[in-house]
């Protein structure tokens, strides 16, 4: 039947098309005929409800009513958008009438007609031109239409209709935020507040049972309000919209516990709004921030004993926005005022924890979370005025003091000192991360991106060392979180040490990089290698991380991107006592000493080979290793490779080391190929003959020794099993 109804609509379209192609009908007549066709279908739907032959089958009336509504919207498109026979105001009035008629017929005929009315009603503004009668009129139309759909859904108990109506309405809001110019966005914000509140109130009455679906209209409205705020330049109007919607979410959640996720979402999203508002440096956000903190803190604190989520609202809505403000706009307040603000946060959180002190030993969110935020605020207050090294210690002091109410608090909140440290370290850490990022693409001057040495010492190195010291002194202090806190603190300490080690040479110009770039890079890598060697028998995970860091630096920087043979960098004028030779030799020697390291012999042998080749390069070129390869230098490479291959073969045979033996054979093979394919082509006469004779003799001797010592006679098959 629905296919038949569709056929009626399509037949009418083709009839109109035929009349147009034949030139029979003027635009006005075509529009009138389309309107008469729609009217005939609507009359037919009502007649079908009364005629004895069809009244027992409701589908016929539904089909005709749906086809009539669709034809009515098509007629509106012809009259307003295609032929311009009517003005915007009249077109908007007709659209209201058609939509109201569709809702009335949906009430009479049931879900199929309701779907047709919903699709047509939301599509009609696009057909007539969304701004034809002005944005205000469009918002009034959308508001009335959504209200009618929600009322219909409540009367009939159609949860699906309420959900579809809200999805379409929020879709229109998103479209208008993108399309509408800034002066007209105020009305959209007011409409969004009404839509979020109205949809939330209508959801349970429209038989929407799932709690997250009931809270969804408020959450979606809050997210879209967050998108609307930048277009309103984070003005007082934008903040008033967001805070009004947040207050509505808090009030509705207080009345209906299923809406508590919306209140928590508002507390989380306000943090993003604060951070986004402070980035461009506007003046409204700093004034709105205390209002937001008071709103969430007071509402969450007052209802905190009703459900754990309210404590989350209080703590998240106060601590997170203040922390975001301090990170994004550290110059917003003086250190003294930041200390006062952080102390006020600590006192408010402590008051919340005191209010929940009778719920100890249960992991109550008000008690545990309040202590956590109190410790965080105390640490931030200390860091604003005193050396940052005292901040984690102050936070730890709060945790230990609170253990009188709940003995498990120090363990439950073990991550808090790390969070305090991370919050203090974020600005310099971001600068270090930027420097490391540009260095990974082989930027020669990452020093320019580093934070000041004072910040690195005060905010990175000293707090991290204090946290590590506390963890080593009181091993049970961090409980199961020890595996997270100590590695994180170690990483932050290494970042601070890296900044300080970059200060003596301060390579900030291309000339300084040419003179000291390789020397500084080698020294940092060698420090990592020496630290790994010192910690090898004490802390294997740390040693493994330091070795991976050092070997990765050698591969990525020294051999690939910033190889001194390709990028001019001084290594020193002395043939053996130069940075390149000593650096690689030290790396090989340390790896030889790390007994128990997998594949250490192979890695050390490779480093020894590279050190030998670097020595030959330095002898040929001096301190700057760039330049063409001479005939003597090429011969030196072959001699060094041959000597090392013999050495590794001998060591592998003598110590039964399969890795060294295979490495020696592989290097010997490569040396042979090099001599035949490269070296011999550059030699002539006697030199070429002598090179081949020397290579042949060496290969014969190596083969005899390998056969003699690696496969001794004792390994031959027994005589009684020898073939006859």
C-alpha positions in Angstrom: 0.0 0.0 0.0 2.8 2.4 0.8 4.4 1.6 -2.6 1.0 2.5 -4.1 0.9 5.8 -2.2 4.4 6.5 -3.5 3.2 5.7 -7.0 0.4 8.3 -6.6 3.0 10.9 -5.7 5.3 10.0 -8.5 2.4 9.8 -11.0 1.5 13.4 -10.0 5.1 14.5 -10.5 5.2 12.9 -14.0 1.8 14.5 -14.9 3.1 17.9 -14.0 6.4 17.2 -15.9 4.4 16.3 -19.0 2.3 19.4 -18.8 5.5 21.5 -18.4 7.3 19.9 -21.4 4.2 20.4 -23.6 3.8 24.0 -22.5 0.1 23.5 -21.5 0.3 25.0 -18.1 1.7 28.2 -16.7 3.7 28.1 -13.4 0.6 29.5 -11.5 -1.7 26.8 -12.9 0.9 24.1 -12.2 1.1 25.2 -8.6 -2.7 25.3 -8.2 -3.1 21.8 -9.7 -0.4 20.5 -7.3 -2.2 22.0 -4.4 -5.5 20.5 -5.6 -3.9 17.1 -5.9 -2.6 17.3 -2.4 -6.0 18.4 -1.1 -7.7 15.6 -3.0 -5.3 13.1 -1.3 -6.0 14.5 2.2 -9.8 14.5 1.5 -9.4 10.9 0.4 -7.7 10.0 3.6 -10.6 11.3 5.6 -13.1 9.6 3.3 -11.3 6.3 3.7 -12.0 6.5 7.4 -15.7 6.7 6.8 -16.5 4.7 3.7 -17.7 1.2 4.8 -15.5 -0.5 2.2 -12.2 1.0 3.5 -12.8 2.0 7.1 -11.8 -1.4 8.5 -8.3 -1.0 6.9 -6.6 2.0 8.5 -3.6 1.6 6.1 -5.5 3.2 3.3 -6.2 6.4 5.2 -2.6 6.5 6.4 -1.3 6.1 2.9 -3.4 8.9 1.5 -2.7 11.2 4.4 1.1 10.7 4.1 1.0 11.2 0.3 -1.2 14.3 0.8 1.3 15.9 3.3 4.2 15.1 1.0 2.4 16.7 -1.9 1.6 19.7 0.2 5.2 20.3 1.0 6.1 19.8 -2.7 3.5 22.4 -3.6 5.1 24.8 -1.2 8.4 24.2 -2.8 6.9 25.0 -6.2 5.3 28.2 -5.1 8.1 29.6 -2.9 11.4 28.3 -4.1 11.0 27.4 -7.7 8.4 29.9 -9.1 8.6 32.6 -6.5 4.8 33.0 -6.6 4.5 33.8 -2.9 6.7 35.9 -0.6 8.8 34.6 2.3 6.2 35.6 5.0 3.3 33.9 3.2 5.4 30.9 2.5 6.4 30.6 6.2 2.7 30.9 7.2 1.8 28.1 4.7 4.6 26.0 6.1 3.2 26.4 9.6 -0.3 25.4 8.4 1.0 22.3 6.5 3.0 21.2 9.5 0.1 21.7 11.9 -2.1 19.7 9.6 0.4 16.9 9.4 0.6 16.6 13.1 -3.2 16.6 13.4 -3.4 13.8 10.8 -0.6 11.9 12.6 -2.8 12.0 15.7 -5.7 10.6 13.7 -3.9 8.0 11.5 -0.9 6.8 13.6 2.8 6.3 13.3 3.3 6.2 9.5 1.7 9.6 9.0 3.7 10.9 12.0 6.9 9.9 10.3 5.8 11.7 7.1 4.9 14.8 9.1 8.2 14.7 11.0 10.3 14.4 7.8 8.3 17.1 6.0 8.2 19.5 8.9 11.9 19.5 9.4 12.7 19.6 5.7 10.2 22.3 4.9 12.5 25.2 6.1 15.2 24.0 3.7 12.6 23.9 0.9 11.3 27.4 1.6 14.7 28.9 2.5 15.8 28.7 6.1 16.4 32.4 6.3 13.5 33.4 4.1 11.4 34.9 7.0 14.3 35.6 9.3 16.1 33.4 11.9 13.7 34.5 14.6 10.7 33.2 12.7 12.5 30.0 11.9 13.4 29.4 15.6 9.8 30.0 16.5 8.6 27.5 13.9 11.1 24.9 15.0 10.2 25.4 18.7 6.5 25.0 18.0 7.0 22.0 15.7 9.2 20.2 18.3 6.8 21.0 21.0 3.9 19.6 19.0 5.9 16.4 18.2 6.8 15.9 21.8 3.2 16.5 22.8 2.1 13.9 20.2 4.8 11.5 21.5 3.5 12.0 25.1 -0.1 11.5 24.2 0.5 8.3 22.2 3.5 7.0 24.2 5.8 7.1 21.1 9.3 7.2 22.6 10.8 6.8 19.1 9.0 9.9 17.9 10.3 12.0 20.8 13.9 10.8 20.1 13.7 11.4 16.3 12.2 14.9 17.0 15.1 15.8 19.4 17.7 14.4 17.1 16.4 16.4 14.1 16.1 19.6 16.3 19.6 19.4 17.5 20.7 18.7 14.0 19.1 22.0 12.9 20.8 23.8 15.7 24.2 22.5 14.6 23.4 23.6 11.0 22.4 27.0 12.1 25.6 27.4 14.3 27.6 26.9 11.1 25.5 29.0 8.7 24.1 31.9 10.7 26.2 35.1 11.1 27.3 36.0 14.6 24.7 38.8 15.3 21.9 36.2 15.0 23.5 33.6 17.2 22.0 34.9 20.4 18.6 33.6 19.5 20.0 30.2 18.7 21.6 30.1 22.2 18.2 30.8 23.8 16.5 28.2 21.6 19.2 25.7 22.6 18.4 26.2 26.3 14.7 25.7 25.8 15.4 22.6 23.6 17.7 21.0 26.2 15.3 21.7 29.2 12.1 20.9 27.3 13.5 17.7 25.8 14.7 16.5 29.2 11.4 17.2 30.8 9.4 15.5 28.0 11.6 12.4 27.8 10.2 10.4 30.8 6.6 11.4 29.9 7.2 10.1 26.3 8.0 6.7 27.7 11.8 7.0 27.3 13.1 4.6 30.0 16.9 4.5 29.7 18.5 7.0 32.1 21.3 8.0 29.7 18.7 8.9 27.0 16.8 11.0 29.5 20.0 13.0 30.2 21.0 13.1 26.6 19.1 16.4 25.6 20.9 18.4 28.3 24.3 16.9 27.5 23.9 17.5 23.8 22.7 21.1 24.5 25.8 21.6 26.7 28.1 20.4 24.0 26.5 22.6 21.3 26.6 25.5 23.7 30.4 24.9 24.0 30.6 25.0 20.2 28.5 28.2 20.2 30.7 30.1 22.7 33.7 30.8 20.4 31.4 32.2 17.8 30.1 34.6 20.4 33.7 35.5 21.3 33.2 34.0 24.8 31.2 37.1 25.7 29.0 37.6 28.7 26.1 36.4 26.6 27.8 33.1 25.8 28.7 32.5 29.5 25.2 33.4 30.6 23.8 30.8 28.2 26.2 28.1 29.5 25.7 28.9 33.1 21.9 29.0 32.7 21.9 25.6 31.1 24.3 24.3 33.7 22.1 25.6 36.5 19.1 23.9 34.8 21.0 20.7 34.7 21.9 20.9 38.4 18.3 21.7 39.4 16.8 18.9 37.2 19.4 16.4 38.5 18.5 17.4 42.1 14.8 16.6 41.3 15.5 13.4 39.3 18.6 11.3 40.1 18.7 9.8 36.6 19.8 13.2 35.3 22.9 13.3 37.4 25.1 12.5 34.4 24.0 15.8 32.8 25.2 17.7 35.9 28.6 15.8 35.8 28.9 16.5 32.1 28.3 20.3 32.7 31.0 20.3 35.4 33.5 18.6 33.0 32.6 20.7 29.9 33.0 24.0 31.9 36.7 23.1 32.1 37.0 23.1 28.3 35.0 26.4 28.1 37.4 28.0 30.6 40.5 26.7 28.7 39.2 27.8 25.3 38.0 31.2 26.6 41.4 32.0 28.2 43.4 31.1 25.1 42.5 34.2 23.1 42.9 36.3 26.2 39.3 37.7 26.5 38.2 39.5 29.6 34.8 37.9 30.2 36.1 34.4 31.1 38.1 35.5 34.1 35.1 37.3 35.4 32.8 34.3 34.8 35.2 31.8 36.3 34.4 32.5 40.0 30.7 32.3 39.2 31.1 28.9 37.6 33.2 27.6 40.5 30.7 28.8 43.0 27.8 27.3 41.0 29.2 23.8 40.8 30.9 23.9 44.2 27.8 25.0 46.1 25.3 22.8 44.3 27.6 19.7 44.4 28.6 20.3 48.0 25.0 20.8 49.2 23.8 17.5 47.6 27.0 15.5 48.1 25.5 13.2 50.7 22.7 12.2 48.4 24.8 10.3 45.8 28.6 10.0 45.0 28.0 11.8 41.7 27.3 15.0 43.5 30.7 15.0 45.1 32.1 14.5 41.6 30.2 17.6 40.5 31.5 19.7 43.4 35.2 18.6 43.0 35.3 18.5 39.2 33.5 21.8 38.8 35.9 23.6 41.0 39.3 21.9 40.8 39.4 21.3 37.0 38.5 24.8 35.8 40.9 26.4 38.2 43.7 24.0 37.2 42.9 24.7 33.5 43.1 28.4 34.1 46.5 28.1 35.8 47.9 26.0 32.9 46.5 28.0 30.0 46.9 31.5 31.5 49.6 31.4 34.2 49.9 35.2 34.0 46.2 35.8 34.7 47.0 36.3 38.5 50.0 37.1 40.5 51.7 34.3 42.4 50.2 35.5 45.6 46.6 35.5 44.2 47.2 32.1 42.6 48.2 30.9 46.1 45.1 32.3 47.6 42.8 30.8 44.9 44.5 27.4 45.4 44.2 27.7 49.2 40.5 28.5 48.9 40.1 25.4 46.7 41.9 23.3 49.3 39.7 24.7 52.1 36.5 24.1 50.2 37.5 20.5 49.5 38.6 19.9 53.1 35.2 21.1 54.2 33.6 18.6 51.9 35.8 15.8 53.3 35.0 16.9 56.9 31.3 16.7 56.0 31.8 13.1 55.0 34.1 12.1 57.8 31.6 9.6 59.2 31.8 7.5 56.0 35.4 6.4 56.6 36.7 3.0 55.5 34.1 2.9 52.7 35.9 4.7 50.0 33.3 7.5 50.0 33.8 9.9 47.2 33.1 13.0 49.3 35.8 12.0 51.8 38.4 10.5 49.5 37.8 13.0 46.7 37.7 15.9 49.1 41.1 14.9 50.6 42.5 14.5 47.1 41.5 18.0 46.0 42.6 19.5 49.3 46.0 18.0 48.8 46.1 19.2 45.2 45.1 22.7 46.2 47.7 22.8 49.0 50.4 21.6 46.6 49.5 24.3 44.1 49.4 27.0 46.7 52.9 26.0 48.0 54.2 25.9 44.4 53.0 29.4 43.7 55.1 31.0 46.4 57.8 28.5 47.5 60.2 26.1 45.6 58.2 23.6 43.7 60.0 20.8 45.3 57.9 21.3 48.4 54.6 21.0 46.5 54.4 17.1 46.4 55.6 17.0 49.9 52.8 19.3 51.0 50.3 17.1 49.2 51.7 14.0 50.9 51.4 15.8 54.2 47.7 16.3 53.7 47.2 12.7 52.7 49.0 11.5 55.8 47.0 13.9 58.0 43.8 12.6 56.5 44.7 9.0 57.3 43.3 9.5 60.8 39.8 9.4 59.3 40.6 6.6 56.7 43.8 4.7 57.0 43.6 3.6 53.3 43.6 7.2 52.0 47.4 7.4 51.4 47.2 4.3 49.2 43.9 5.2 47.5 45.2 8.7 46.6 48.7 7.5 45.7 48.4 9.1 42.3 47.7 12.5 43.7 51.3 13.6 44.2 52.1 12.5 40.7 49.2 14.6 39.5 50.5 17.6 41.5 53.9 17.1 39.9 52.4 16.7 36.5 50.3 19.9 36.8 53.3 21.9 37.8 55.5 20.3 35.2 53.1 20.7 32.2 54.3 24.0 30.9 58.0 23.2 30.9 57.3 19.6 29.8 55.4 20.9 26.8 58.4 23.0 25.8 60.7 19.9 26.3 58.3 17.9 24.2 58.4 20.5 21.4 62.2 20.5 21.5 62.3 16.7 21.3 59.8 16.7 18.5 61.8 19.1 16.3 65.0 17.2 17.2 63.4 13.9 15.9 63.2 15.5 12.5 66.9 16.3 12.8 66.5 20.0 13.6 70.0 21.3 14.4 68.9 23.9 17.1 66.3 22.3 19.4 67.9 24.3 22.2 65.8 27.3 21.1 62.6 25.4 22.1 63.7 24.4 25.6 62.3 26.1 28.7 64.5 28.2 30.9 67.0 26.3 33.1 65.4 27.7 36.3 62.0 26.4 35.3 63.5 23.0 34.5 65.2 22.8 37.9 62.3 24.2 39.9 59.3 22.5 38.1 60.8 19.3 36.7 64.0 18.0 38.4 63.6 18.9 42.0 59.9 17.9 42.4 60.5 14.6 40.6 63.5 13.8 42.8 61.5 14.6 45.9 58.7 12.3 44.8 61.2 9.5 44.0 62.9 10.0 47.4 59.6 9.8 49.2 58.7 6.6 47.4 62.0 5.0 48.2 61.9 6.1 51.8 58.4 4.9 52.5 57.9 2.0 50.1 54.3 1.2 51.2 53.3 4.9 50.6 52.1 4.5 47.0 50.7 1.0 47.2 49.8 -0.5 43.9 50.3 2.8 42.1 54.0 2.7 42.8 54.6 1.1 39.3 53.0 4.2 37.7 54.3 7.0 40.0 58.0 6.2 40.2 58.5 5.7 36.4 56.6 8.9 35.7 58.6 10.9 38.2 61.8 9.3 36.7 60.8 10.4 33.2 60.1 14.0 34.4 63.5 14.0 36.3 65.3 12.9 33.1 63.5 15.7 31.2 64.7 18.3 33.7 68.2 16.9 33.7 68.2 17.0 29.8 67.4 20.7 29.9 70.2 21.5 32.4 72.7 19.4 30.5 72.0 21.4 27.3 72.9 24.7 29.1 76.7 24.7 29.2 77.2 24.7 25.4 73.8 26.5 24.7 73.9 25.6 21.0 71.6 28.3 19.6 73.4 29.2 16.3 74.5 27.2 13.2 78.1 28.1 14.0 77.8 26.7 17.5 76.2 23.5 16.1 79.0 23.0 13.7 81.6 23.5 16.5 79.9 21.6 19.4 76.8 19.7 18.1 78.3 16.3 17.8 80.3 16.7 21.1 77.2 17.6 23.1 75.1 14.8 21.5 77.8 12.2 22.2 78.2 13.4 25.8 74.4 13.0 26.5 74.3 9.6 24.9 77.4 8.5 26.8 75.8 9.7 30.1 72.8 7.4 29.4 75.2 4.5 28.7 77.2 5.0 31.9 74.0 5.3 33.9 72.7 2.0 32.3 76.0 0.3 33.2 75.9 1.6 36.8 72.3 0.4 37.3 72.7 -2.9 35.4 72.7 -5.1 38.5 70.3 -2.9 40.5 67.4 -2.0 38.3 67.1 -3.9 35.1 64.0 -2.1 33.7 65.7 1.3 34.1 68.9 -0.1 32.5 66.9 -1.4 29.5 65.2 1.9 29.0 68.5 3.9 29.2 70.2 1.4 26.8 67.3 1.7 24.3 67.5 5.5 24.6 71.3 5.6 24.0 71.3 3.1 21.1 68.3 4.8 19.6 70.2 8.1 19.7 73.2 6.6 18.1 71.2 5.0 15.3 68.8 7.9 14.7 71.1 10.9 15.1 74.7 9.8 14.7 74.2 7.3 11.9 71.2 8.7 10.0 69.9 12.2 10.3 72.9 14.1 11.8 75.7 11.8 10.7 78.9 14.0 10.9 80.0 12.5 7.6 77.0 14.1 6.0 76.3 17.2 8.2 79.4 19.3 9.0 80.2 18.9 12.8 83.6 19.0 14.4 84.7 15.7 16.1 88.2 16.7 17.1 91.6 16.9 15.3 93.4 13.9 17.0 93.3 10.7 15.0 92.1 8.4 17.8 91.3 10.7 20.7 88.4 12.4 19.0 84.7 12.4 19.9 83.6 10.1 17.1 86.0 7.3 17.9 85.8 7.6 21.7 82.0 7.9 21.7 81.4 4.7 19.7 84.2 2.8 21.4 82.8 3.6 24.8 79.4 2.4 23.7 80.9 -0.9 22.5 82.9 -1.4 25.7 79.9 -0.8 27.9 77.9 -3.3 26.0 80.7 -5.9 26.3 80.5 -5.5 30.1 76.7 -6.0 30.3 76.7 -9.8 30.8 73.3 -11.3 30.3 72.1 -8.7 27.8 70.6 -10.5 24.7 72.6 -10.1 21.5 75.1 -7.9 23.3 78.1 -9.4 21.4 76.5 -8.7 18.1 75.6 -5.1 19.0 79.0 -4.4 20.5 80.7 -5.9 17.4 78.7 -3.6 15.1 79.6 -0.5 17.3 83.3 -1.6 17.1 83.1 -1.8 13.3 81.5 1.7 13.1 84.1 3.1 15.5 86.9 1.7 13.3 85.4 3.2 10.2 84.9 6.5 11.9 88.6 6.5 12.9 89.7 5.9 9.3 87.3 8.7 8.2 88.8 11.1 10.8 92.3 10.2 9.8 91.5 11.0 6.2 89.6 14.2 6.7 90.4 15.7 10.1 87.9 17.2 12.5 85.2 17.8 9.8 84.3 14.4 8.3 82.4 15.6 5.3 84.0 15.3 1.8 84.6 12.7 -0.9 86.2 9.2 -0.2 89.8 9.0 -1.4 91.5 5.8 -2.7 93.6 5.5 0.4 90.5 6.0 2.6 88.6 3.3 0.7 91.5 0.9 1.1 91.6 1.6 4.8 87.9 0.7 5.2 88.6 -2.7 3.5 91.6 -3.3 5.7 89.7 -2.5 8.8 86.7 -4.7 7.8 89.0 -7.6 7.0 90.9 -7.3 10.3 87.7 -7.1 12.3 86.2 -10.0 10.5 89.3 -12.1 11.3 89.2 -10.9 14.9 85.5 -11.7 15.4 86.0 -15.1 13.8 88.9 -15.8 16.2 86.9 -14.6 19.2 83.9 -16.6 18.2 85.9 -19.8 17.7 87.9 -19.4 20.9 84.9 -18.7 23.1 82.3 -20.8 21.1 80.3 -17.7 20.4 78.0 -18.4 17.6 77.0 -14.7 17.2 80.5 -13.4 16.8 81.4 -16.3 14.5 78.4 -15.5 12.2 79.1 -11.8 12.4 82.8 -12.4 11.4 81.7 -14.6 8.4 79.1 -12.0 7.3 81.6 -9.2 7.6 84.1 -11.2 5.7 81.6 -11.8 2.9 80.8 -8.2 2.7 84.5 -7.3 2.6 85.0 -9.7 -0.2 82.2 -8.3 -2.2 83.5 -4.8 -1.6 87.0 -5.6 -2.7 85.7 -7.3 -5.9 83.0 -4.8 -6.8 84.5 -1.5 -5.6 88.1 -1.6 -4.6 89.4 -3.7 -7.5 87.7 -1.5 -10.0 89.8 1.5 -8.8 93.1 -0.4 -8.9 95.4 -1.1 -11.8 98.3 -3.3 -12.6 100.4 -4.7 -9.7 98.2 -3.1 -7.0 95.1 -5.0 -8.3 97.1 -8.3 -8.5 98.5 -7.8 -5.0 95.1 -7.0 -3.5 93.6 -10.2 -5.0 96.5 -12.3 -3.8 96.3 -10.9 -0.3 92.6 -11.4 -0.2 92.9 -14.9 -1.5 95.5 -15.9 1.0 93.5 -14.4 3.8 90.3 -16.3 2.8 92.2 -19.6 2.5 93.7 -19.2 5.9 90.4 -18.2 7.5 88.6 -21.1 5.8 91.3 -23.6 7.1 91.1 -22.2 10.7 87.3 -22.2 10.7 87.2 -25.8 9.5 90.0 -26.8 11.9 88.6 -25.2 15.1 84.8 -25.0 14.6 84.4 -28.5 13.1 87.1 -30.5 14.8 87.9 -34.1 14.0 86.1 -35.2 17.1 82.8 -34.2 15.6 83.3 -36.5 12.5 81.0 -39.5 12.2 82.1 -42.6 14.2 84.1 -45.2 12.3 81.5 -47.9 12.7 79.0 -45.7 11.0 81.2 -44.6 8.1 79.9 -45.7 4.7 81.4 -48.9 3.3 
